[in-house]
Amino acid sequence: MGVASWLVWREGPERLDVRIALWLYGLQLAVNALWAPLFFGLRKLLAGLVDILLLWVLVALTTLAFYRISNEAAALLLPYWAWVTFAAGLNALILRLNP
């Protein structure tokens, strides 16, 4: 993720598309940081699911924004997006099994 953001940043932070892409990147990092405390710390399974679904959308938007600037940067985010997909499925299953 760090390399991906660097590949985008080096294209020029004065460019509007780069600033938007990096803003999305920062936003998804912030949303990512909320998930573990919600899910594990507070044991708020539904709140964790809402957070991780928002994260999934933000990672998708970030990947698309990165793709428009650097194909390599977008490709580097694909494993992360896959992991968020897997984690969201686990979160949903755990919520379903623990009403």
Gaussian input, Z-matrix of N, CA and C with variables (Angstrom, degrees):
# hf/3-21g

backbone

0 1
 N
 C     1     B1
 C     2     B2     1     A1
 N     3     B3     2     A2     1     D1
 C     4     B4     3     A3     2     D2
 C     5     B5     4     A4     3     D3
 N     6     B6     5     A5     4     D4
 C     7     B7     6     A6     5     D5
 C     8     B8     7     A7     6     D6
 N     9     B9     8     A8     7     D7
 C    10    B10     9     A9     8     D8
 C    11    B11    10    A10     9     D9
 N    12    B12    11    A11    10    D10
 C    13    B13    12    A12    11    D11
 C    14    B14    13    A13    12    D12
 N    15    B15    14    A14    13    D13
 C    16    B16    15    A15    14    D14
 C    17    B17    16    A16    15    D15
 N    18    B18    17    A17    16    D16
 C    19    B19    18    A18    17    D17
 C    20    B20    19    A19    18    D18
 N    21    B21    20    A20    19    D19
 C    22    B22    21    A21    20    D20
 C    23    B23    22    A22    21    D21
 N    24    B24    23    A23    22    D22
 C    25    B25    24    A24    23    D23
 C    26    B26    25    A25    24    D24
 N    27    B27    26    A26    25    D25
 C    28    B28    27    A27    26    D26
 C    29    B29    28    A28    27    D27
 N    30    B30    29    A29    28    D28
 C    31    B31    30    A30    29    D29
 C    32    B32    31    A31    30    D30
 N    33    B33    32    A32    31    D31
 C    34    B34    33    A33    32    D32
 C    35    B35    34    A34    33    D33
 N    36    B36    35    A35    34    D34
 C    37    B37    36    A36    35    D35
 C    38    B38    37    A37    36    D36
 N    39    B39    38    A38    37    D37
 C    40    B40    39    A39    38    D38
 C    41    B41    40    A40    39    D39
 N    42    B42    41    A41    40    D40
 C    43    B43    42    A42    41    D41
 C    44    B44    43    A43    42    D42
 N    45    B45    44    A44    43    D43
 C    46    B46    45    A45    44    D44
 C    47    B47    46    A46    45    D45
 N    48    B48    47    A47    46    D46
 C    49    B49    48    A48    47    D47
 C    50    B50    49    A49    48    D48
 N    51    B51    50    A50    49    D49
 C    52    B52    51    A51    50    D50
 C    53    B53    52    A52    51    D51
 N    54    B54    53    A53    52    D52
 C    55    B55    54    A54    53    D53
 C    56    B56    55    A55    54    D54
 N    57    B57    56    A56    55    D55
 C    58    B58    57    A57    56    D56
 C    59    B59    58    A58    57    D57
 N    60    B60    59    A59    58    D58
 C    61    B61    60    A60    59    D59
 C    62    B62    61    A61    60    D60
 N    63    B63    62    A62    61    D61
 C    64    B64    63    A63    62    D62
 C    65    B65    64    A64    63    D63
 N    66    B66    65    A65    64    D64
 C    67    B67    66    A66    65    D65
 C    68    B68    67    A67    66    D66
 N    69    B69    68    A68    67    D67
 C    70    B70    69    A69    68    D68
 C    71    B71    70    A70    69    D69
 N    72    B72    71    A71    70    D70
 C    73    B73    72    A72    71    D71
 C    74    B74    73    A73    72    D72
 N    75    B75    74    A74    73    D73
 C    76    B76    75    A75    74    D74
 C    77    B77    76    A76    75    D75
 N    78    B78    77    A77    76    D76
 C    79    B79    78    A78    77    D77
 C    80    B80    79    A79    78    D78
 N    81    B81    80    A80    79    D79
 C    82    B82    81    A81    80    D80
 C    83    B83    82    A82    81    D81
 N    84    B84    83    A83    82    D82
 C    85    B85    84    A84    83    D83
 C    86    B86    85    A85    84    D84
 N    87    B87    86    A86    85    D85
 C    88    B88    87    A87    86    D86
 C    89    B89    88    A88    87    D87
 N    90    B90    89    A89    88    D88
 C    91    B91    90    A90    89    D89
 C    92    B92    91    A91    90    D90
 N    93    B93    92    A92    91    D91
 C    94    B94    93    A93    92    D92
 C    95    B95    94    A94    93    D93
 N    96    B96    95    A95    94    D94
 C    97    B97    96    A96    95    D95
 C    98    B98    97    A97    96    D96
 N    99    B99    98    A98    97    D97
 C   100   B100    99    A99    98    D98
 C   101   B101   100   A100    99    D99
 N   102   B102   101   A101   100   D100
 C   103   B103   102   A102   101   D101
 C   104   B104   103   A103   102   D102
 N   105   B105   104   A104   103   D103
 C   106   B106   105   A105   104   D104
 C   107   B107   106   A106   105   D105
 N   108   B108   107   A107   106   D106
 C   109   B109   108   A108   107   D107
 C   110   B110   109   A109   108   D108
 N   111   B111   110   A110   109   D109
 C   112   B112   111   A111   110   D110
 C   113   B113   112   A112   111   D111
 N   114   B114   113   A113   112   D112
 C   115   B115   114   A114   113   D113
 C   116   B116   115   A115   114   D114
 N   117   B117   116   A116   115   D115
 C   118   B118   117   A117   116   D116
 C   119   B119   118   A118   117   D117
 N   120   B120   119   A119   118   D118
 C   121   B121   120   A120   119   D119
 C   122   B122   121   A121   120   D120
 N   123   B123   122   A122   121   D121
 C   124   B124   123   A123   122   D122
 C   125   B125   124   A124   123   D123
 N   126   B126   125   A125   124   D124
 C   127   B127   126   A126   125   D125
 C   128   B128   127   A127   126   D126
 N   129   B129   128   A128   127   D127
 C   130   B130   129   A129   128   D128
 C   131   B131   130   A130   129   D129
 N   132   B132   131   A131   130   D130
 C   133   B133   132   A132   131   D131
 C   134   B134   133   A133   132   D132
 N   135   B135   134   A134   133   D133
 C   136   B136   135   A135   134   D134
 C   137   B137   136   A136   135   D135
 N   138   B138   137   A137   136   D136
 C   139   B139   138   A138   137   D137
 C   140   B140   139   A139   138   D138
 N   141   B141   140   A140   139   D139
 C   142   B142   141   A141   140   D140
 C   143   B143   142   A142   141   D141
 N   144   B144   143   A143   142   D142
 C   145   B145   144   A144   143   D143
 C   146   B146   145   A145   144   D144
 N   147   B147   146   A146   145   D145
 C   148   B148   147   A147   146   D146
 C   149   B149   148   A148   147   D147
 N   150   B150   149   A149   148   D148
 C   151   B151   150   A150   149   D149
 C   152   B152   151   A151   150   D150
 N   153   B153   152   A152   151   D151
 C   154   B154   153   A153   152   D152
 C   155   B155   154   A154   153   D153
 N   156   B156   155   A155   154   D154
 C   157   B157   156   A156   155   D155
 C   158   B158   157   A157   156   D156
 N   159   B159   158   A158   157   D157
 C   160   B160   159   A159   158   D158
 C   161   B161   160   A160   159   D159
 N   162   B162   161   A161   160   D160
 C   163   B163   162   A162   161   D161
 C   164   B164   163   A163   162   D162
 N   165   B165   164   A164   163   D163
 C   166   B166   165   A165   164   D164
 C   167   B167   166   A166   165   D165
 N   168   B168   167   A167   166   D166
 C   169   B169   168   A168   167   D167
 C   170   B170   169   A169   168   D168
 N   171   B171   170   A170   169   D169
 C   172   B172   171   A171   170   D170
 C   173   B173   172   A172   171   D171
 N   174   B174   173   A173   172   D172
 C   175   B175   174   A174   173   D173
 C   176   B176   175   A175   174   D174
 N   177   B177   176   A176   175   D175
 C   178   B178   177   A177   176   D176
 C   179   B179   178   A178   177   D177
 N   180   B180   179   A179   178   D178
 C   181   B181   180   A180   179   D179
 C   182   B182   181   A181   180   D180
 N   183   B183   182   A182   181   D181
 C   184   B184   183   A183   182   D182
 C   185   B185   184   A184   183   D183
 N   186   B186   185   A185   184   D184
 C   187   B187   186   A186   185   D185
 C   188   B188   187   A187   186   D186
 N   189   B189   188   A188   187   D187
 C   190   B190   189   A189   188   D188
 C   191   B191   190   A190   189   D189
 N   192   B192   191   A191   190   D190
 C   193   B193   192   A192   191   D191
 C   194   B194   193   A193   192   D192
 N   195   B195   194   A194   193   D193
 C   196   B196   195   A195   194   D194
 C   197   B197   196   A196   195   D195
 N   198   B198   197   A197   196   D196
 C   199   B199   198   A198   197   D197
 C   200   B200   199   A199   198   D198
 N   201   B201   200   A200   199   D199
 C   202   B202   201   A201   200   D200
 C   203   B203   202   A202   201   D201
 N   204   B204   203   A203   202   D202
 C   205   B205   204   A204   203   D203
 C   206   B206   205   A205   204   D204
 N   207   B207   206   A206   205   D205
 C   208   B208   207   A207   206   D206
 C   209   B209   208   A208   207   D207
 N   210   B210   209   A209   208   D208
 C   211   B211   210   A210   209   D209
 C   212   B212   211   A211   210   D210
 N   213   B213   212   A212   211   D211
 C   214   B214   213   A213   212   D212
 C   215   B215   214   A214   213   D213
 N   216   B216   215   A215   214   D214
 C   217   B217   216   A216   215   D215
 C   218   B218   217   A217   216   D216
 N   219   B219   218   A218   217   D217
 C   220   B220   219   A219   218   D218
 C   221   B221   220   A220   219   D219
 N   222   B222   221   A221   220   D220
 C   223   B223   222   A222   221   D221
 C   224   B224   223   A223   222   D222
 N   225   B225   224   A224   223   D223
 C   226   B226   225   A225   224   D224
 C   227   B227   226   A226   225   D225
 N   228   B228   227   A227   226   D226
 C   229   B229   228   A228   227   D227
 C   230   B230   229   A229   228   D228
 N   231   B231   230   A230   229   D229
 C   232   B232   231   A231   230   D230
 C   233   B233   232   A232   231   D231
 N   234   B234   233   A233   232   D232
 C   235   B235   234   A234   233   D233
 C   236   B236   235   A235   234   D234
 N   237   B237   236   A236   235   D235
 C   238   B238   237   A237   236   D236
 C   239   B239   238   A238   237   D237
 N   240   B240   239   A239   238   D238
 C   241   B241   240   A240   239   D239
 C   242   B242   241   A241   240   D240
 N   243   B243   242   A242   241   D241
 C   244   B244   243   A243   242   D242
 C   245   B245   244   A244   243   D243
 N   246   B246   245   A245   244   D244
 C   247   B247   246   A246   245   D245
 C   248   B248   247   A247   246   D246
 N   249   B249   248   A248   247   D247
 C   250   B250   249   A249   248   D248
 C   251   B251   250   A250   249   D249
 N   252   B252   251   A251   250   D250
 C   253   B253   252   A252   251   D251
 C   254   B254   253   A253   252   D252
 N   255   B255   254   A254   253   D253
 C   256   B256   255   A255   254   D254
 C   257   B257   256   A256   255   D255
 N   258   B258   257   A257   256   D256
 C   259   B259   258   A258   257   D257
 C   260   B260   259   A259   258   D258
 N   261   B261   260   A260   259   D259
 C   262   B262   261   A261   260   D260
 C   263   B263   262   A262   261   D261
 N   264   B264   263   A263   262   D262
 C   265   B265   264   A264   263   D263
 C   266   B266   265   A265   264   D264
 N   267   B267   266   A266   265   D265
 C   268   B268   267   A267   266   D266
 C   269   B269   268   A268   267   D267
 N   270   B270   269   A269   268   D268
 C   271   B271   270   A270   269   D269
 C   272   B272   271   A271   270   D270
 N   273   B273   272   A272   271   D271
 C   274   B274   273   A273   272   D272
 C   275   B275   274   A274   273   D273
 N   276   B276   275   A275   274   D274
 C   277   B277   276   A276   275   D275
 C   278   B278   277   A277   276   D276
 N   279   B279   278   A278   277   D277
 C   280   B280   279   A279   278   D278
 C   281   B281   280   A280   279   D279
 N   282   B282   281   A281   280   D280
 C   283   B283   282   A282   281   D281
 C   284   B284   283   A283   282   D282
 N   285   B285   284   A284   283   D283
 C   286   B286   285   A285   284   D284
 C   287   B287   286   A286   285   D285
 N   288   B288   287   A287   286   D286
 C   289   B289   288   A288   287   D287
 C   290   B290   289   A289   288   D288
 N   291   B291   290   A290   289   D289
 C   292   B292   291   A291   290   D290
 C   293   B293   292   A292   291   D291
 N   294   B294   293   A293   292   D292
 C   295   B295   294   A294   293   D293
 C   296   B296   295   A295   294   D294

   B1=1.4428
   B2=1.5226
   B3=1.3160
   B4=1.4564
   B5=1.5166
   B6=1.3198
   B7=1.4707
   B8=1.5195
   B9=1.3137
   B10=1.4651
   B11=1.5280
   B12=1.3232
   B13=1.4652
   B14=1.5347
   B15=1.3363
   B16=1.4621
   B17=1.5364
   B18=1.3328
   B19=1.4658
   B20=1.5268
   B21=1.3139
   B22=1.4691
   B23=1.5227
   B24=1.3171
   B25=1.4675
   B26=1.5232
   B27=1.3244
   B28=1.4684
   B29=1.5312
   B30=1.3272
   B31=1.4669
   B32=1.5243
   B33=1.3218
   B34=1.4645
   B35=1.5031
   B36=1.3346
   B37=1.4672
   B38=1.5214
   B39=1.3381
   B40=1.4681
   B41=1.5334
   B42=1.3389
   B43=1.4713
   B44=1.5291
   B45=1.3109
   B46=1.4563
   B47=1.5288
   B48=1.3384
   B49=1.4560
   B50=1.5319
   B51=1.3095
   B52=1.4711
   B53=1.5274
   B54=1.3177
   B55=1.4724
   B56=1.5212
   B57=1.3249
   B58=1.4698
   B59=1.5219
   B60=1.3227
   B61=1.4619
   B62=1.5257
   B63=1.3185
   B64=1.4631
   B65=1.5270
   B66=1.3228
   B67=1.4636
   B68=1.5324
   B69=1.3322
   B70=1.4680
   B71=1.5212
   B72=1.3165
   B73=1.4538
   B74=1.5346
   B75=1.3243
   B76=1.4617
   B77=1.5135
   B78=1.3175
   B79=1.4641
   B80=1.5207
   B81=1.3377
   B82=1.4617
   B83=1.5252
   B84=1.3289
   B85=1.4704
   B86=1.5290
   B87=1.3280
   B88=1.4693
   B89=1.5293
   B90=1.3220
   B91=1.4676
   B92=1.5304
   B93=1.3202
   B94=1.4601
   B95=1.5315
   B96=1.3300
   B97=1.4649
   B98=1.5241
   B99=1.3233
   B100=1.4696
   B101=1.5226
   B102=1.3280
   B103=1.4668
   B104=1.5276
   B105=1.3029
   B106=1.4762
   B107=1.5302
   B108=1.3295
   B109=1.4694
   B110=1.5299
   B111=1.3351
   B112=1.4619
   B113=1.5193
   B114=1.3177
   B115=1.4655
   B116=1.5234
   B117=1.3194
   B118=1.4639
   B119=1.5269
   B120=1.3311
   B121=1.4597
   B122=1.5127
   B123=1.3171
   B124=1.4678
   B125=1.5234
   B126=1.3306
   B127=1.4725
   B128=1.5299
   B129=1.3225
   B130=1.4644
   B131=1.5228
   B132=1.3250
   B133=1.4586
   B134=1.5272
   B135=1.3209
   B136=1.4575
   B137=1.5342
   B138=1.3144
   B139=1.4704
   B140=1.5299
   B141=1.3263
   B142=1.4617
   B143=1.5173
   B144=1.3304
   B145=1.4676
   B146=1.5232
   B147=1.3195
   B148=1.4707
   B149=1.5307
   B150=1.3229
   B151=1.4648
   B152=1.5269
   B153=1.3103
   B154=1.4674
   B155=1.5287
   B156=1.3200
   B157=1.4652
   B158=1.5305
   B159=1.3255
   B160=1.4674
   B161=1.5242
   B162=1.3251
   B163=1.4633
   B164=1.5230
   B165=1.3292
   B166=1.4705
   B167=1.5356
   B168=1.3221
   B169=1.4700
   B170=1.5283
   B171=1.3250
   B172=1.4601
   B173=1.5257
   B174=1.3315
   B175=1.4673
   B176=1.5310
   B177=1.3274
   B178=1.4660
   B179=1.5290
   B180=1.3217
   B181=1.4637
   B182=1.5312
   B183=1.3264
   B184=1.4610
   B185=1.5247
   B186=1.3224
   B187=1.4621
   B188=1.5253
   B189=1.3148
   B190=1.4649
   B191=1.5314
   B192=1.3265
   B193=1.4646
   B194=1.5251
   B195=1.3373
   B196=1.4577
   B197=1.5297
   B198=1.3278
   B199=1.4730
   B200=1.5212
   B201=1.3120
   B202=1.4675
   B203=1.5284
   B204=1.3370
   B205=1.4610
   B206=1.5245
   B207=1.3354
   B208=1.4597
   B209=1.5226
   B210=1.3204
   B211=1.4694
   B212=1.5251
   B213=1.3297
   B214=1.4581
   B215=1.5338
   B216=1.3167
   B217=1.4659
   B218=1.5223
   B219=1.3065
   B220=1.4662
   B221=1.5242
   B222=1.3244
   B223=1.4655
   B224=1.5236
   B225=1.3250
   B226=1.4657
   B227=1.5238
   B228=1.3333
   B229=1.4611
   B230=1.5298
   B231=1.3220
   B232=1.4718
   B233=1.5339
   B234=1.3355
   B235=1.4762
   B236=1.5301
   B237=1.3100
   B238=1.4682
   B239=1.5274
   B240=1.3177
   B241=1.4678
   B242=1.5285
   B243=1.3173
   B244=1.4699
   B245=1.5241
   B246=1.3165
   B247=1.4710
   B248=1.5272
   B249=1.3253
   B250=1.4692
   B251=1.5293
   B252=1.3222
   B253=1.4677
   B254=1.5292
   B255=1.3129
   B256=1.4668
   B257=1.5281
   B258=1.3303
   B259=1.4604
   B260=1.5301
   B261=1.3278
   B262=1.4712
   B263=1.5258
   B264=1.3266
   B265=1.4656
   B266=1.5184
   B267=1.3166
   B268=1.4630
   B269=1.5252
   B270=1.3225
   B271=1.4660
   B272=1.5260
   B273=1.3239
   B274=1.4668
   B275=1.5232
   B276=1.3199
   B277=1.4607
   B278=1.5216
   B279=1.3010
   B280=1.4591
   B281=1.5213
   B282=1.3163
   B283=1.4680
   B284=1.5259
   B285=1.3165
   B286=1.4631
   B287=1.5307
   B288=1.3010
   B289=1.4625
   B290=1.5229
   B291=1.3189
   B292=1.4790
   B293=1.5166
   B294=1.3367
   B295=1.4766
   B296=1.5243
   A1=110.92
   A2=115.71
   A3=119.55
   A4=112.10
   A5=116.50
   A6=120.18
   A7=109.80
   A8=116.85
   A9=120.53
   A10=110.86
   A11=116.68
   A12=119.22
   A13=110.73
   A14=117.04
   A15=120.20
   A16=110.70
   A17=116.82
   A18=119.81
   A19=111.04
   A20=116.43
   A21=120.21
   A22=109.85
   A23=117.08
   A24=121.53
   A25=111.84
   A26=116.65
   A27=119.38
   A28=112.84
   A29=117.15
   A30=120.51
   A31=112.02
   A32=116.05
   A33=119.49
   A34=113.35
   A35=117.15
   A36=120.21
   A37=113.64
   A38=117.52
   A39=119.13
   A40=111.31
   A41=116.88
   A42=120.74
   A43=109.66
   A44=116.32
   A45=121.34
   A46=111.46
   A47=118.53
   A48=120.48
   A49=111.66
   A50=117.14
   A51=121.03
   A52=109.49
   A53=117.35
   A54=120.46
   A55=111.17
   A56=117.43
   A57=120.82
   A58=110.03
   A59=117.36
   A60=121.24
   A61=110.74
   A62=117.26
   A63=120.31
   A64=111.67
   A65=117.84
   A66=121.03
   A67=109.53
   A68=117.12
   A69=120.51
   A70=110.99
   A71=116.48
   A72=121.87
   A73=110.34
   A74=116.84
   A75=120.74
   A76=112.59
   A77=116.61
   A78=120.56
   A79=111.01
   A80=117.64
   A81=118.87
   A82=110.63
   A83=117.96
   A84=120.06
   A85=110.70
   A86=116.34
   A87=120.36
   A88=111.09
   A89=116.64
   A90=120.55
   A91=109.77
   A92=116.96
   A93=121.84
   A94=109.95
   A95=116.86
   A96=121.66
   A97=112.56
   A98=117.76
   A99=121.29
   A100=113.30
   A101=117.03
   A102=119.21
   A103=113.02
   A104=118.72
   A105=120.75
   A106=111.98
   A107=119.98
   A108=118.02
   A109=113.27
   A110=117.01
   A111=119.31
   A112=111.15
   A113=116.11
   A114=121.19
   A115=111.92
   A116=117.03
   A117=120.47
   A118=112.67
   A119=116.69
   A120=120.10
   A121=113.41
   A122=116.55
   A123=121.21
   A124=113.32
   A125=115.89
   A126=121.84
   A127=111.87
   A128=114.82
   A129=122.36
   A130=107.45
   A131=115.58
   A132=120.88
   A133=112.39
   A134=117.55
   A135=120.47
   A136=110.39
   A137=117.05
   A138=120.12
   A139=110.16
   A140=116.36
   A141=120.11
   A142=111.62
   A143=116.32
   A144=119.79
   A145=110.99
   A146=116.94
   A147=119.78
   A148=109.71
   A149=116.18
   A150=120.70
   A151=111.27
   A152=117.37
   A153=119.19
   A154=111.53
   A155=117.74
   A156=119.30
   A157=110.44
   A158=116.54
   A159=120.04
   A160=109.54
   A161=116.46
   A162=120.69
   A163=110.76
   A164=117.21
   A165=121.65
   A166=110.21
   A167=115.75
   A168=120.26
   A169=110.21
   A170=116.62
   A171=120.01
   A172=112.23
   A173=117.48
   A174=119.97
   A175=109.23
   A176=116.81
   A177=119.91
   A178=110.41
   A179=117.06
   A180=120.75
   A181=111.48
   A182=116.21
   A183=120.62
   A184=110.37
   A185=116.64
   A186=120.69
   A187=110.46
   A188=117.17
   A189=121.14
   A190=111.24
   A191=116.41
   A192=120.03
   A193=110.69
   A194=117.23
   A195=120.87
   A196=110.24
   A197=117.23
   A198=121.44
   A199=111.42
   A200=115.92
   A201=119.89
   A202=112.15
   A203=115.86
   A204=120.95
   A205=111.22
   A206=116.61
   A207=121.54
   A208=109.74
   A209=116.33
   A210=120.47
   A211=111.33
   A212=116.20
   A213=120.59
   A214=110.88
   A215=116.83
   A216=120.62
   A217=110.49
   A218=116.59
   A219=120.23
   A220=110.85
   A221=116.91
   A222=120.68
   A223=111.16
   A224=116.87
   A225=120.19
   A226=112.66
   A227=117.82
   A228=120.57
   A229=113.02
   A230=118.09
   A231=119.85
   A232=113.58
   A233=120.69
   A234=118.61
   A235=112.41
   A236=116.89
   A237=121.40
   A238=110.52
   A239=115.91
   A240=120.28
   A241=110.25
   A242=117.21
   A243=120.92
   A244=110.13
   A245=117.36
   A246=120.73
   A247=110.85
   A248=117.71
   A249=120.99
   A250=110.03
   A251=117.41
   A252=121.62
   A253=110.27
   A254=116.49
   A255=121.83
   A256=110.99
   A257=116.78
   A258=121.14
   A259=111.47
   A260=116.99
   A261=120.19
   A262=110.26
   A263=116.04
   A264=119.32
   A265=111.99
   A266=117.40
   A267=120.66
   A268=111.13
   A269=116.57
   A270=120.85
   A271=110.03
   A272=116.76
   A273=120.86
   A274=110.93
   A275=117.47
   A276=121.14
   A277=111.43
   A278=117.61
   A279=121.13
   A280=110.37
   A281=117.15
   A282=120.69
   A283=110.49
   A284=116.57
   A285=120.87
   A286=111.42
   A287=117.19
   A288=121.10
   A289=113.65
   A290=116.66
   A291=122.06
   A292=110.62
   A293=116.49
   A294=118.90
   A295=113.16
   D1=-40.61
   D2=178.79
   D3=-63.37
   D4=-43.30
   D5=178.42
   D6=-64.89
   D7=-40.95
   D8=179.31
   D9=-60.39
   D10=-45.70
   D11=-179.77
   D12=-66.68
   D13=-35.26
   D14=177.15
   D15=-65.13
   D16=-41.43
   D17=178.56
   D18=-59.82
   D19=-37.09
   D20=178.21
   D21=-73.51
   D22=-47.14
   D23=-178.05
   D24=-57.78
   D25=-40.45
   D26=-176.10
   D27=-68.04
   D28=-11.85
   D29=175.46
   D30=-75.39
   D31=-9.54
   D32=173.95
   D33=118.35
   D34=101.72
   D35=-179.53
   D36=-65.25
   D37=-9.41
   D38=176.09
   D39=-76.67
   D40=-15.63
   D41=178.78
   D42=-77.37
   D43=135.98
   D44=-179.47
   D45=-61.12
   D46=-43.32
   D47=-178.53
   D48=-64.22
   D49=-33.61
   D50=177.17
   D51=-69.18
   D52=-44.82
   D53=179.22
   D54=-61.41
   D55=-42.11
   D56=178.72
   D57=-64.45
   D58=-45.03
   D59=-179.95
   D60=-60.92
   D61=-43.70
   D62=-179.65
   D63=-71.39
   D64=-31.85
   D65=174.65
   D66=-64.40
   D67=-45.13
   D68=176.40
   D69=-60.52
   D70=-41.27
   D71=178.19
   D72=-58.81
   D73=-48.00
   D74=178.55
   D75=-63.48
   D76=-40.10
   D77=178.93
   D78=-63.56
   D79=-43.99
   D80=-179.76
   D81=-67.96
   D82=-31.22
   D83=175.15
   D84=-64.05
   D85=-41.42
   D86=178.79
   D87=-64.73
   D88=-44.05
   D89=178.84
   D90=-65.13
   D91=-38.08
   D92=177.01
   D93=-60.10
   D94=-42.76
   D95=-178.10
   D96=-63.64
   D97=-23.06
   D98=179.80
   D99=-79.78
   D100=-25.93
   D101=-170.77
   D102=-62.73
   D103=-51.48
   D104=-176.27
   D105=-59.85
   D106=-46.59
   D107=177.01
   D108=-61.92
   D109=-37.57
   D110=177.97
   D111=-66.11
   D112=-50.37
   D113=-172.68
   D114=-75.41
   D115=-51.28
   D116=-175.48
   D117=-88.91
   D118=-47.37
   D119=-175.37
   D120=-70.22
   D121=-54.32
   D122=-177.34
   D123=-90.55
   D124=-11.76
   D125=-177.60
   D126=55.95
   D127=39.49
   D128=176.76
   D129=-97.47
   D130=86.04
   D131=-172.96
   D132=-64.91
   D133=-41.73
   D134=179.68
   D135=-67.66
   D136=-44.34
   D137=177.46
   D138=-61.59
   D139=-39.01
   D140=176.68
   D141=-62.66
   D142=-40.41
   D143=179.27
   D144=-66.17
   D145=-43.66
   D146=177.70
   D147=-60.24
   D148=-43.80
   D149=179.41
   D150=-61.74
   D151=-47.07
   D152=-175.63
   D153=-71.82
   D154=-28.63
   D155=174.47
   D156=-69.45
   D157=-39.33
   D158=173.87
   D159=-63.08
   D160=-41.96
   D161=177.55
   D162=-59.20
   D163=-43.12
   D164=-179.75
   D165=-57.83
   D166=-45.07
   D167=179.61
   D168=-65.00
   D169=-43.54
   D170=-179.58
   D171=-65.34
   D172=-37.23
   D173=176.95
   D174=-65.79
   D175=-39.29
   D176=177.64
   D177=-62.27
   D178=-45.93
   D179=179.73
   D180=-65.24
   D181=-39.57
   D182=177.92
   D183=-64.33
   D184=-43.98
   D185=179.31
   D186=-61.21
   D187=-43.48
   D188=177.69
   D189=-63.13
   D190=-44.29
   D191=178.94
   D192=-63.85
   D193=-40.29
   D194=177.53
   D195=-65.25
   D196=-40.20
   D197=-179.04
   D198=-58.53
   D199=-37.74
   D200=-179.40
   D201=-68.04
   D202=-16.36
   D203=-179.33
   D204=-107.59
   D205=-42.42
   D206=-176.35
   D207=-151.29
   D208=115.48
   D209=177.52
   D210=-59.17
   D211=-38.15
   D212=-178.83
   D213=-65.43
   D214=-41.61
   D215=179.08
   D216=-62.13
   D217=-43.12
   D218=178.48
   D219=-63.48
   D220=-42.73
   D221=-179.99
   D222=-61.56
   D223=-35.24
   D224=179.43
   D225=-67.73
   D226=-21.65
   D227=178.54
   D228=-86.56
   D229=-12.74
   D230=-175.97
   D231=-62.13
   D232=-41.52
   D233=176.57
   D234=-63.07
   D235=-36.04
   D236=176.92
   D237=-63.82
   D238=-44.17
   D239=178.43
   D240=-62.91
   D241=-39.91
   D242=176.94
   D243=-63.25
   D244=-42.35
   D245=179.50
   D246=-64.00
   D247=-42.59
   D248=178.05
   D249=-62.80
   D250=-37.35
   D251=176.63
   D252=-61.48
   D253=-47.37
   D254=178.88
   D255=-62.30
   D256=-46.82
   D257=-179.49
   D258=-63.46
   D259=-37.33
   D260=177.83
   D261=-64.12
   D262=-41.78
   D263=176.57
   D264=-61.73
   D265=-42.90
   D266=177.06
   D267=-63.02
   D268=-43.83
   D269=178.73
   D270=-58.83
   D271=-45.27
   D272=-179.71
   D273=-63.83
   D274=-42.32
   D275=179.62
   D276=-65.62
   D277=-42.63
   D278=178.55
   D279=-64.18
   D280=-40.04
   D281=176.60
   D282=-62.53
   D283=-43.58
   D284=-179.65
   D285=-63.98
   D286=-38.05
   D287=-178.60
   D288=-81.22
   D289=-12.22
   D290=-179.58
   D291=-130.34
   D292=70.66
   D293=-175.95
   D294=-65.75

